[in-house]
Amino acid sequence: MNNSREKTLYLRVNKREAQELIDLISKLYPNNKMLNDRYKIMKGRNNIFFPLKINPNQIEHLKQQIKGKLHVKVVKKYGEKRKDYKYKTLEEALEGKIPEKYFDLIPKSYDIIGDIAIVEFNEIEQLGDNERIKKKISMAVIEVNKNVKTVYEKIGKVSGDYRTRELRFLMGFKKSETIHRENNCQFKLDIEKTFFTPRLINERRKISHLKIRKAETIVDLFAGVGPFSIQIAKLHKVKIYAFDKNPHAYEYMKENLQLNDIRGEIFPFNMDVADLINPHNKIGIKLKNKVNRVIMNLPEHALYFLNVACHLINPKGGIIHIYLFSEKPNTIKKAKKKFQEKIEGLNYYIDEISRAKIVKSYSPKSNMIIIDAFVRKNQTHLKGNFK
């Protein structure tokens, strides 16, 4: 038997009453989809069979509502799945493919970077048949997401100087390079060799849509493949100096400059930003005290590099966008306190914090926080206290 055929419930109605039935169902259940569009509508000599997507209680209710108005009957017969049907959820795609007892183990979310999905499995590891279940779920990810061609499993945390993550190929085309599109920009990258998270799409949009003055000098200290820098330069005539110590990220950043039309200028550098405070570093000398805005997207260690940001920023005032991890509870308050203590220790003070919010939950014990702060060199100013 064809795998696309299996028994399902149908509502049988005379051809002459078919349209009336459709109109009645739409009127009775405007917010509840009663027909199952996974299956084809079937036609007989005198009847039409509409596939149903309802439980037994709903069937009884439907029969009572139609009784005396139309001649219909609920029947169970072999139906044919539509070849063009697109599953809407992983659970739907996995119906009949894995035991229902495993449905609670299906990942609730996963990252999609270009045409590659990255899935994290937790409790499934405890199952004896975990590899088969992982493969089934990976196939479902491809079936649900029309653009996904490859699935990887996340098996390690972001680590190392290059902030890469250990991944394992699971399903689809075996490749790790892709082109990711967001906010009218595109970024070529290798998920195994560079760091990139699609979960900061709203942050990158927000930062790039700020009121950035023409001809600002901006430094992106941990630029990666260039998502912050390129999205800012696409909208603003500014000069951006983008740094990353990962040579792979640096090469992709240069390539991404060619893939995108930008209004501003971006100068990429493959170097450790700690070298910028070296008195013999040419680019550090050039930028010292001249930068208007610094982006610090390195939440694990951003506070450690605040001395670099202060070395570069205009002492009369500049903006720092800093991302950092902060322990729960009161994560924002704790993050602001740490930032204030560090910045004051560098002989700067916070003139204003325009934004401090939770970007996302990072772990059960911590959140990722963004702080947008206008800072100045501390001369005679009495330090403020931001709680």
Secondary structure, 3 states (H helix, E strand, C coil): CCCCEEEEEEEEEEHHHHHHHHHHHHHHCCCCCCECCCECCEECCCEEEEEECCCHHHHHHHHHHHCCCCCEEEEEEEEEECCCCCCCCHHHHHCCCCCHHHHHHCCCCCEEECCEEEECCCHHHHCCCHHHHHHHHHHHHHHHCCCCCEEEEECCCCECCCCECCEEEEEECCCCEEEEEECCEEEEEECCCCCCCHHHHHHHHHHHCCCCCCCCEEEECCCCCCHHHHHHHHHCCCEEEEEECCHHHHHHHHHHHHHCCCCCEEEEEECCHHHHHCCCCHHHHHHCCCECEEEEECCCCHHHHHHHHHHHECCCCEEEEEEEEEECCCHHHHHHHHHHHHHHHCCEEEEEEEEEEEEEEEECCEEEEEEEEEEEECCCCCCCCCC
